[in-house]
Amino acid sequence: MPIDDILLETEEKMLKTEEVVTKEFTGVRTGKASPGMVENVMVEVYGSNMRIRELAGITTPEPRVLVIQPWDATTVHPIEKAILKANLGLNPSVDKKVIRIVLPELSAERRQEFVKIARKMAEDGRVAVRHVRRDALEALKKEGKTGGVTEDLVEHAEKEVQKLTDSYIAKIDGHLAHKEKEIMTV
């Protein structure tokens, strides 16, 4: 595989890792309601597992209220059970064909717990980026031995991979700092 292809693939994988981390951050609770908090909760309905976003509309009519409106009224109770089972610290209440979740004010301790969760997610993202770097460096070394590519080109490509790694780790750290600020804002 040519060096350019290795570099492009590496950048693609690092970008996907960054996207996964930012998507995971939407599930971490802040002071205000967000559909991302529950949209990926798996619900057992129709003999299979489906995400809430595939079964219902999720809205935030008020800053601290989530409203989940299932398209099929028979899925109301399975969605409620799934939210409770997901252990998100949310208390859904069923109101006929609608599920309401009122978010209580976060205590300082709870905010610190959410910051820890966000930091863990960010660290997992950084580790994933480093794994991509390791795979890319191995591919470059292999290419240098078998592909007839000069050592200078391989060395230059290795530096490029390191620059990409540093860049994506910095981006993840930036997302983490933003999320921490969001969580700690009262």
Buried (B, 14 or more C-beta within 10 A) or exposed (E): EEBEEBBEBBBEBBBEBBEBBBEBBBBBBBBBBBBBBBBBBBBEBEEEEBBBBEBBEBBBEEEEBBBBBBEEEEBBEBBBEBBEEBEBEBEBEEEEEBBBBEBEEBEEEBBEBBBEBBEEBBEBBBEBBBEBBEBBBEBBEEBBEEEEBEEEBBEEBBEBBEEBBEBBBEBBEEBBEEBBEBBBEE
